[in-house]
Each structure stands twice: as C-alpha cells, then as structure tokens.
Amino acid sequence: MPNAQKTYEVSRADLPVSCPLPEMTLWNSHPKVYLPLEATGKAKCPYCGADFVLVD
C-alpha cells in the first residue's frame, strides 16, 4: 500500500478523522473517506487498510 505507516493514533481533538491524512506520504492516493471512531475507538480505511485508533 502507498502509505508506509499502517496504524495511526488520533485524539478527540482530531475528530472527525478522514483518510488519507494530509501528512501521509501519498495523501492523494485514494478518495477521502471519513472514519467513525467515536463508537468503538478504532476504524479501518476501506481503501488502503490503514488502522486508526482513538487515544486520549
């Protein structure tokens, strides 16, 4: 996959979270998708498989 890091830790201040993030290596590698982290604290991007974990 184009983005080197596969797990990203985000805080509540970062919500709402979308993938790809602007700081990703190839930020325009797929369409932007917003990920629902609030309910479970984690989500996976359906395009690139990057995992996002909510940390406080």
mmJSON file of the N, C-alpha and C atoms, coordinates in Angstrom:
{"data_MODEL":{"atom_site":{
"group_PDB":["ATOM","ATOM","ATOM","ATOM","ATOM","ATOM","ATOM","ATOM","ATOM","ATOM","ATOM","ATOM","ATOM","ATOM","ATOM","ATOM","ATOM","ATOM","ATOM","ATOM","ATOM","ATOM","ATOM","ATOM","ATOM","ATOM","ATOM","ATOM","ATOM","ATOM","ATOM","ATOM","ATOM","ATOM","ATOM","ATOM","ATOM","ATOM","ATOM","ATOM","ATOM","ATOM","ATOM","ATOM","ATOM","ATOM","ATOM","ATOM","ATOM","ATOM","ATOM","ATOM","ATOM","ATOM","ATOM","ATOM","ATOM","ATOM","ATOM","ATOM","ATOM","ATOM","ATOM","ATOM","ATOM","ATOM","ATOM","ATOM","ATOM","ATOM","ATOM","ATOM","ATOM","ATOM","ATOM","ATOM","ATOM","ATOM","ATOM","ATOM","ATOM","ATOM","ATOM","ATOM","ATOM","ATOM","ATOM","ATOM","ATOM","ATOM","ATOM","ATOM","ATOM","ATOM","ATOM","ATOM","ATOM","ATOM","ATOM","ATOM","ATOM","ATOM","ATOM","ATOM","ATOM","ATOM","ATOM","ATOM","ATOM","ATOM","ATOM","ATOM","ATOM","ATOM","ATOM","ATOM","ATOM","ATOM","ATOM","ATOM","ATOM","ATOM","ATOM","ATOM","ATOM","ATOM","ATOM","ATOM","ATOM","ATOM","ATOM","ATOM","ATOM","ATOM","ATOM","ATOM","ATOM","ATOM","ATOM","ATOM","ATOM","ATOM","ATOM","ATOM","ATOM","ATOM","ATOM","ATOM","ATOM","ATOM","ATOM","ATOM","ATOM","ATOM","ATOM","ATOM","ATOM","ATOM","ATOM","ATOM","ATOM","ATOM","ATOM","ATOM","ATOM","ATOM","ATOM","ATOM"],
"id":[1,2,3,4,5,6,7,8,9,10,11,12,13,14,15,16,17,18,19,20,21,22,23,24,25,26,27,28,29,30,31,32,33,34,35,36,37,38,39,40,41,42,43,44,45,46,47,48,49,50,51,52,53,54,55,56,57,58,59,60,61,62,63,64,65,66,67,68,69,70,71,72,73,74,75,76,77,78,79,80,81,82,83,84,85,86,87,88,89,90,91,92,93,94,95,96,97,98,99,100,101,102,103,104,105,106,107,108,109,110,111,112,113,114,115,116,117,118,119,120,121,122,123,124,125,126,127,128,129,130,131,132,133,134,135,136,137,138,139,140,141,142,143,144,145,146,147,148,149,150,151,152,153,154,155,156,157,158,159,160,161,162,163,164,165,166,167,168],
"type_symbol":["N","C","C","N","C","C","N","C","C","N","C","C","N","C","C","N","C","C","N","C","C","N","C","C","N","C","C","N","C","C","N","C","C","N","C","C","N","C","C","N","C","C","N","C","C","N","C","C","N","C","C","N","C","C","N","C","C","N","C","C","N","C","C","N","C","C","N","C","C","N","C","C","N","C","C","N","C","C","N","C","C","N","C","C","N","C","C","N","C","C","N","C","C","N","C","C","N","C","C","N","C","C","N","C","C","N","C","C","N","C","C","N","C","C","N","C","C","N","C","C","N","C","C","N","C","C","N","C","C","N","C","C","N","C","C","N","C","C","N","C","C","N","C","C","N","C","C","N","C","C","N","C","C","N","C","C","N","C","C","N","C","C","N","C","C","N","C","C"],
"label_atom_id":["N","CA","C","N","CA","C","N","CA","C","N","CA","C","N","CA","C","N","CA","C","N","CA","C","N","CA","C","N","CA","C","N","CA","C","N","CA","C","N","CA","C","N","CA","C","N","CA","C","N","CA","C","N","CA","C","N","CA","C","N","CA","C","N","CA","C","N","CA","C","N","CA","C","N","CA","C","N","CA","C","N","CA","C","N","CA","C","N","CA","C","N","CA","C","N","CA","C","N","CA","C","N","CA","C","N","CA","C","N","CA","C","N","CA","C","N","CA","C","N","CA","C","N","CA","C","N","CA","C","N","CA","C","N","CA","C","N","CA","C","N","CA","C","N","CA","C","N","CA","C","N","CA","C","N","CA","C","N","CA","C","N","CA","C","N","CA","C","N","CA","C","N","CA","C","N","CA","C","N","CA","C","N","CA","C","N","CA","C","N","CA","C","N","CA","C"],
"label_alt_id":[null,null,null,null,null,null,null,null,null,null,null,null,null,null,null,null,null,null,null,null,null,null,null,null,null,null,null,null,null,null,null,null,null,null,null,null,null,null,null,null,null,null,null,null,null,null,null,null,null,null,null,null,null,null,null,null,null,null,null,null,null,null,null,null,null,null,null,null,null,null,null,null,null,null,null,null,null,null,null,null,null,null,null,null,null,null,null,null,null,null,null,null,null,null,null,null,null,null,null,null,null,null,null,null,null,null,null,null,null,null,null,null,null,null,null,null,null,null,null,null,null,null,null,null,null,null,null,null,null,null,null,null,null,null,null,null,null,null,null,null,null,null,null,null,null,null,null,null,null,null,null,null,null,null,null,null,null,null,null,null,null,null,null,null,null,null,null,null],
"label_comp_id":["MET","MET","MET","PRO","PRO","PRO","ASN","ASN","ASN","ALA","ALA","ALA","GLN","GLN","GLN","LYS","LYS","LYS","THR","THR","THR","TYR","TYR","TYR","GLU","GLU","GLU","VAL","VAL","VAL","SER","SER","SER","ARG","ARG","ARG","ALA","ALA","ALA","ASP","ASP","ASP","LEU","LEU","LEU","PRO","PRO","PRO","VAL","VAL","VAL","SER","SER","SER","CYS","CYS","CYS","PRO","PRO","PRO","LEU","LEU","LEU","PRO","PRO","PRO","GLU","GLU","GLU","MET","MET","MET","THR","THR","THR","LEU","LEU","LEU","TRP","TRP","TRP","ASN","ASN","ASN","SER","SER","SER","HIS","HIS","HIS","PRO","PRO","PRO","LYS","LYS","LYS","VAL","VAL","VAL","TYR","TYR","TYR","LEU","LEU","LEU","PRO","PRO","PRO","LEU","LEU","LEU","GLU","GLU","GLU","ALA","ALA","ALA","THR","THR","THR","GLY","GLY","GLY","LYS","LYS","LYS","ALA","ALA","ALA","LYS","LYS","LYS","CYS","CYS","CYS","PRO","PRO","PRO","TYR","TYR","TYR","CYS","CYS","CYS","GLY","GLY","GLY","ALA","ALA","ALA","ASP","ASP","ASP","PHE","PHE","PHE","VAL","VAL","VAL","LEU","LEU","LEU","VAL","VAL","VAL","ASP","ASP","ASP"],
"label_asym_id":["A","A","A","A","A","A","A","A","A","A","A","A","A","A","A","A","A","A","A","A","A","A","A","A","A","A","A","A","A","A","A","A","A","A","A","A","A","A","A","A","A","A","A","A","A","A","A","A","A","A","A","A","A","A","A","A","A","A","A","A","A","A","A","A","A","A","A","A","A","A","A","A","A","A","A","A","A","A","A","A","A","A","A","A","A","A","A","A","A","A","A","A","A","A","A","A","A","A","A","A","A","A","A","A","A","A","A","A","A","A","A","A","A","A","A","A","A","A","A","A","A","A","A","A","A","A","A","A","A","A","A","A","A","A","A","A","A","A","A","A","A","A","A","A","A","A","A","A","A","A","A","A","A","A","A","A","A","A","A","A","A","A","A","A","A","A","A","A"],
"label_entity_id":["1","1","1","1","1","1","1","1","1","1","1","1","1","1","1","1","1","1","1","1","1","1","1","1","1","1","1","1","1","1","1","1","1","1","1","1","1","1","1","1","1","1","1","1","1","1","1","1","1","1","1","1","1","1","1","1","1","1","1","1","1","1","1","1","1","1","1","1","1","1","1","1","1","1","1","1","1","1","1","1","1","1","1","1","1","1","1","1","1","1","1","1","1","1","1","1","1","1","1","1","1","1","1","1","1","1","1","1","1","1","1","1","1","1","1","1","1","1","1","1","1","1","1","1","1","1","1","1","1","1","1","1","1","1","1","1","1","1","1","1","1","1","1","1","1","1","1","1","1","1","1","1","1","1","1","1","1","1","1","1","1","1","1","1","1","1","1","1"],
"label_seq_id":[1,1,1,2,2,2,3,3,3,4,4,4,5,5,5,6,6,6,7,7,7,8,8,8,9,9,9,10,10,10,11,11,11,12,12,12,13,13,13,14,14,14,15,15,15,16,16,16,17,17,17,18,18,18,19,19,19,20,20,20,21,21,21,22,22,22,23,23,23,24,24,24,25,25,25,26,26,26,27,27,27,28,28,28,29,29,29,30,30,30,31,31,31,32,32,32,33,33,33,34,34,34,35,35,35,36,36,36,37,37,37,38,38,38,39,39,39,40,40,40,41,41,41,42,42,42,43,43,43,44,44,44,45,45,45,46,46,46,47,47,47,48,48,48,49,49,49,50,50,50,51,51,51,52,52,52,53,53,53,54,54,54,55,55,55,56,56,56],
"pdbx_PDB_ins_code":[null,null,null,null,null,null,null,null,null,null,null,null,null,null,null,null,null,null,null,null,null,null,null,null,null,null,null,null,null,null,null,null,null,null,null,null,null,null,null,null,null,null,null,null,null,null,null,null,null,null,null,null,null,null,null,null,null,null,null,null,null,null,null,null,null,null,null,null,null,null,null,null,null,null,null,null,null,null,null,null,null,null,null,null,null,null,null,null,null,null,null,null,null,null,null,null,null,null,null,null,null,null,null,null,null,null,null,null,null,null,null,null,null,null,null,null,null,null,null,null,null,null,null,null,null,null,null,null,null,null,null,null,null,null,null,null,null,null,null,null,null,null,null,null,null,null,null,null,null,null,null,null,null,null,null,null,null,null,null,null,null,null,null,null,null,null,null,null],
"Cartn_x":[0.827,0.0,0.877,0.364,1.177,1.576,0.8,1.148,1.958,3.165,4.114,3.608,3.141,2.647,1.241,0.935,-0.374,-1.3,-0.776,-1.606,-1.361,-2.447,-2.371,-3.147,-2.509,-3.177,-3.689,-4.96,-5.577,-6.268,-6.407,-7.079,-8.458,-9.256,-10.593,-10.516,-9.436,-9.257,-9.104,-8.701,-8.518,-9.819,-10.872,-12.14,-12.804,-13.477,-13.617,-12.353,-12.05,-10.844,-11.194,-10.338,-10.519,-9.223,-9.351,-8.192,-8.28,-7.196,-5.856,-5.699,-4.812,-4.476,-3.555,-3.597,-2.721,-1.235,-0.807,0.616,1.05,0.148,0.523,1.414,2.266,3.214,2.527,1.486,0.719,-0.694,-0.849,-2.12,-3.251,-2.935,-3.984,-4.071,-3.732,-3.681,-5.059,-6.084,-7.449,-8.436,-9.712,-10.703,-10.765,-11.02,-11.131,-12.378,-12.201,-13.309,-13.221,-14.345,-14.392,-14.659,-13.914,-13.97,-14.647,-15.638,-16.354,-15.594,-14.864,-14.079,-14.802,-15.81,-16.421,-17.002,-17.66,-18.358,-17.407,-16.445,-15.582,-14.156,-13.749,-12.391,-11.393,-11.886,-10.984,-11.759,-11.016,-11.619,-10.527,-10.935,-10.006,-10.47,-9.523,-9.847,-10.212,-11.37,-11.76,-10.929,-10.205,-9.398,-7.987,-7.271,-5.86,-5.587,-6.58,-6.399,-5.706,-5.452,-4.813,-5.738,-5.152,-5.916,-5.793,-6.9,-6.93,-7.435,-6.714,-7.048,-7.214,-8.31,-8.59,-7.912,-7.044,-6.353,-6.655,-6.719,-6.99,-5.842],
"Cartn_y":[-1.183,0.0,1.255,2.343,3.529,4.243,4.156,4.849,3.912,4.345,3.473,3.028,3.959,3.627,3.063,2.028,1.397,1.647,2.102,2.404,3.84,4.577,5.992,6.22,6.882,7.231,8.654,8.847,10.163,10.47,11.756,12.168,12.715,12.951,13.507,14.875,15.607,16.917,16.783,15.607,15.371,14.998,14.724,14.304,15.442,15.2,13.921,13.558,12.288,11.8,11.326,11.709,11.24,10.602,9.705,9.067,9.307,9.658,9.814,11.115,11.085,12.282,13.161,14.478,15.37,15.042,14.514,14.229,12.867,12.084,10.783,10.961,9.969,10.017,10.342,9.629,9.893,10.278,11.527,11.99,11.935,11.868,11.817,10.436,9.395,8.045,7.408,7.926,7.42,8.501,8.34,9.353,9.516,10.735,10.998,10.312,9.624,8.954,9.29,9.65,9.939,8.65,8.469,7.214,7.421,6.608,6.738,6.064,6.856,6.316,6.44,7.283,7.613,6.405,5.513,4.393,3.344,2.897,1.791,2.215,3.422,3.878,3.414,2.742,2.312,2.184,2.284,2.141,1.789,1.158,0.781,1.438,2.023,2.639,1.55,1.687,0.666,0.689,1.77,1.872,1.322,1.82,1.439,0.507,0.275,-0.634,-0.032,1.276,1.922,1.837,1.545,1.468,2.785,3.233,4.452,4.088,4.556,4.252,5.561,5.681,6.873,6.746,7.697,7.72,9.048,9.029,10.263,10.639],
"Cartn_z":[0.0,0.0,0.0,-0.495,-0.675,0.604,1.675,2.909,3.794,4.154,4.838,6.207,7.021,8.346,8.213,8.957,8.826,10.011,11.155,12.317,12.736,12.906,13.257,14.536,15.514,16.759,16.63,16.954,16.868,18.189,18.501,19.73,19.396,20.425,20.211,19.543,19.765,19.128,17.617,17.139,15.7,14.987,15.739,15.134,14.379,13.304,12.626,11.855,11.769,11.105,9.702,8.763,7.391,6.914,5.978,5.361,3.866,3.232,3.782,4.556,5.561,6.323,5.481,5.688,4.906,5.041,6.199,6.404,5.877,5.32,4.763,3.54,3.305,2.197,0.886,0.575,-0.647,-0.236,0.183,0.73,-0.287,-1.577,-2.597,-3.245,-2.489,-3.049,-3.249,-2.59,-2.789,-2.369,-2.691,-2.301,-0.786,-0.329,1.103,1.651,2.775,3.445,4.934,5.536,6.969,7.726,8.822,9.572,10.929,11.265,12.543,13.687,14.462,15.577,16.915,16.993,18.277,19.002,18.315,18.964,19.53,18.741,19.169,19.494,19.076,19.328,18.29,17.247,16.186,14.881,13.779,12.457,11.459,10.355,9.293,8.005,7.271,5.995,4.991,4.332,3.362,2.081,1.831,0.614,0.797,1.82,1.953,3.131,3.992,5.111,6.315,6.306,7.451,8.656,9.823,11.064,11.812,12.382,13.18,14.561,15.599,16.98,17.73,18.459,19.244,20.596,20.93,22.221,22.9,24.214,24.965,25.84],
"occupancy":[1.0,1.0,1.0,1.0,1.0,1.0,1.0,1.0,1.0,1.0,1.0,1.0,1.0,1.0,1.0,1.0,1.0,1.0,1.0,1.0,1.0,1.0,1.0,1.0,1.0,1.0,1.0,1.0,1.0,1.0,1.0,1.0,1.0,1.0,1.0,1.0,1.0,1.0,1.0,1.0,1.0,1.0,1.0,1.0,1.0,1.0,1.0,1.0,1.0,1.0,1.0,1.0,1.0,1.0,1.0,1.0,1.0,1.0,1.0,1.0,1.0,1.0,1.0,1.0,1.0,1.0,1.0,1.0,1.0,1.0,1.0,1.0,1.0,1.0,1.0,1.0,1.0,1.0,1.0,1.0,1.0,1.0,1.0,1.0,1.0,1.0,1.0,1.0,1.0,1.0,1.0,1.0,1.0,1.0,1.0,1.0,1.0,1.0,1.0,1.0,1.0,1.0,1.0,1.0,1.0,1.0,1.0,1.0,1.0,1.0,1.0,1.0,1.0,1.0,1.0,1.0,1.0,1.0,1.0,1.0,1.0,1.0,1.0,1.0,1.0,1.0,1.0,1.0,1.0,1.0,1.0,1.0,1.0,1.0,1.0,1.0,1.0,1.0,1.0,1.0,1.0,1.0,1.0,1.0,1.0,1.0,1.0,1.0,1.0,1.0,1.0,1.0,1.0,1.0,1.0,1.0,1.0,1.0,1.0,1.0,1.0,1.0,1.0,1.0,1.0,1.0,1.0,1.0],
"B_iso_or_equiv":[0.0,0.0,0.0,0.0,0.0,0.0,0.0,0.0,0.0,0.0,0.0,0.0,0.0,0.0,0.0,0.0,0.0,0.0,0.0,0.0,0.0,0.0,0.0,0.0,0.0,0.0,0.0,0.0,0.0,0.0,0.0,0.0,0.0,0.0,0.0,0.0,0.0,0.0,0.0,0.0,0.0,0.0,0.0,0.0,0.0,0.0,0.0,0.0,0.0,0.0,0.0,0.0,0.0,0.0,0.0,0.0,0.0,0.0,0.0,0.0,0.0,0.0,0.0,0.0,0.0,0.0,0.0,0.0,0.0,0.0,0.0,0.0,0.0,0.0,0.0,0.0,0.0,0.0,0.0,0.0,0.0,0.0,0.0,0.0,0.0,0.0,0.0,0.0,0.0,0.0,0.0,0.0,0.0,0.0,0.0,0.0,0.0,0.0,0.0,0.0,0.0,0.0,0.0,0.0,0.0,0.0,0.0,0.0,0.0,0.0,0.0,0.0,0.0,0.0,0.0,0.0,0.0,0.0,0.0,0.0,0.0,0.0,0.0,0.0,0.0,0.0,0.0,0.0,0.0,0.0,0.0,0.0,0.0,0.0,0.0,0.0,0.0,0.0,0.0,0.0,0.0,0.0,0.0,0.0,0.0,0.0,0.0,0.0,0.0,0.0,0.0,0.0,0.0,0.0,0.0,0.0,0.0,0.0,0.0,0.0,0.0,0.0,0.0,0.0,0.0,0.0,0.0,0.0],
"pdbx_formal_charge":[null,null,null,null,null,null,null,null,null,null,null,null,null,null,null,null,null,null,null,null,null,null,null,null,null,null,null,null,null,null,null,null,null,null,null,null,null,null,null,null,null,null,null,null,null,null,null,null,null,null,null,null,null,null,null,null,null,null,null,null,null,null,null,null,null,null,null,null,null,null,null,null,null,null,null,null,null,null,null,null,null,null,null,null,null,null,null,null,null,null,null,null,null,null,null,null,null,null,null,null,null,null,null,null,null,null,null,null,null,null,null,null,null,null,null,null,null,null,null,null,null,null,null,null,null,null,null,null,null,null,null,null,null,null,null,null,null,null,null,null,null,null,null,null,null,null,null,null,null,null,null,null,null,null,null,null,null,null,null,null,null,null,null,null,null,null,null,null],
"auth_seq_id":[1,1,1,2,2,2,3,3,3,4,4,4,5,5,5,6,6,6,7,7,7,8,8,8,9,9,9,10,10,10,11,11,11,12,12,12,13,13,13,14,14,14,15,15,15,16,16,16,17,17,17,18,18,18,19,19,19,20,20,20,21,21,21,22,22,22,23,23,23,24,24,24,25,25,25,26,26,26,27,27,27,28,28,28,29,29,29,30,30,30,31,31,31,32,32,32,33,33,33,34,34,34,35,35,35,36,36,36,37,37,37,38,38,38,39,39,39,40,40,40,41,41,41,42,42,42,43,43,43,44,44,44,45,45,45,46,46,46,47,47,47,48,48,48,49,49,49,50,50,50,51,51,51,52,52,52,53,53,53,54,54,54,55,55,55,56,56,56],
"auth_comp_id":["MET","MET","MET","PRO","PRO","PRO","ASN","ASN","ASN","ALA","ALA","ALA","GLN","GLN","GLN","LYS","LYS","LYS","THR","THR","THR","TYR","TYR","TYR","GLU","GLU","GLU","VAL","VAL","VAL","SER","SER","SER","ARG","ARG","ARG","ALA","ALA","ALA","ASP","ASP","ASP","LEU","LEU","LEU","PRO","PRO","PRO","VAL","VAL","VAL","SER","SER","SER","CYS","CYS","CYS","PRO","PRO","PRO","LEU","LEU","LEU","PRO","PRO","PRO","GLU","GLU","GLU","MET","MET","MET","THR","THR","THR","LEU","LEU","LEU","TRP","TRP","TRP","ASN","ASN","ASN","SER","SER","SER","HIS","HIS","HIS","PRO","PRO","PRO","LYS","LYS","LYS","VAL","VAL","VAL","TYR","TYR","TYR","LEU","LEU","LEU","PRO","PRO","PRO","LEU","LEU","LEU","GLU","GLU","GLU","ALA","ALA","ALA","THR","THR","THR","GLY","GLY","GLY","LYS","LYS","LYS","ALA","ALA","ALA","LYS","LYS","LYS","CYS","CYS","CYS","PRO","PRO","PRO","TYR","TYR","TYR","CYS","CYS","CYS","GLY","GLY","GLY","ALA","ALA","ALA","ASP","ASP","ASP","PHE","PHE","PHE","VAL","VAL","VAL","LEU","LEU","LEU","VAL","VAL","VAL","ASP","ASP","ASP"],
"auth_asym_id":["A","A","A","A","A","A","A","A","A","A","A","A","A","A","A","A","A","A","A","A","A","A","A","A","A","A","A","A","A","A","A","A","A","A","A","A","A","A","A","A","A","A","A","A","A","A","A","A","A","A","A","A","A","A","A","A","A","A","A","A","A","A","A","A","A","A","A","A","A","A","A","A","A","A","A","A","A","A","A","A","A","A","A","A","A","A","A","A","A","A","A","A","A","A","A","A","A","A","A","A","A","A","A","A","A","A","A","A","A","A","A","A","A","A","A","A","A","A","A","A","A","A","A","A","A","A","A","A","A","A","A","A","A","A","A","A","A","A","A","A","A","A","A","A","A","A","A","A","A","A","A","A","A","A","A","A","A","A","A","A","A","A","A","A","A","A","A","A"],
"auth_atom_id":["N","CA","C","N","CA","C","N","CA","C","N","CA","C","N","CA","C","N","CA","C","N","CA","C","N","CA","C","N","CA","C","N","CA","C","N","CA","C","N","CA","C","N","CA","C","N","CA","C","N","CA","C","N","CA","C","N","CA","C","N","CA","C","N","CA","C","N","CA","C","N","CA","C","N","CA","C","N","CA","C","N","CA","C","N","CA","C","N","CA","C","N","CA","C","N","CA","C","N","CA","C","N","CA","C","N","CA","C","N","CA","C","N","CA","C","N","CA","C","N","CA","C","N","CA","C","N","CA","C","N","CA","C","N","CA","C","N","CA","C","N","CA","C","N","CA","C","N","CA","C","N","CA","C","N","CA","C","N","CA","C","N","CA","C","N","CA","C","N","CA","C","N","CA","C","N","CA","C","N","CA","C","N","CA","C","N","CA","C","N","CA","C","N","CA","C"],
"pdbx_PDB_model_num":[1,1,1,1,1,1,1,1,1,1,1,1,1,1,1,1,1,1,1,1,1,1,1,1,1,1,1,1,1,1,1,1,1,1,1,1,1,1,1,1,1,1,1,1,1,1,1,1,1,1,1,1,1,1,1,1,1,1,1,1,1,1,1,1,1,1,1,1,1,1,1,1,1,1,1,1,1,1,1,1,1,1,1,1,1,1,1,1,1,1,1,1,1,1,1,1,1,1,1,1,1,1,1,1,1,1,1,1,1,1,1,1,1,1,1,1,1,1,1,1,1,1,1,1,1,1,1,1,1,1,1,1,1,1,1,1,1,1,1,1,1,1,1,1,1,1,1,1,1,1,1,1,1,1,1,1,1,1,1,1,1,1,1,1,1,1,1,1]
}}}
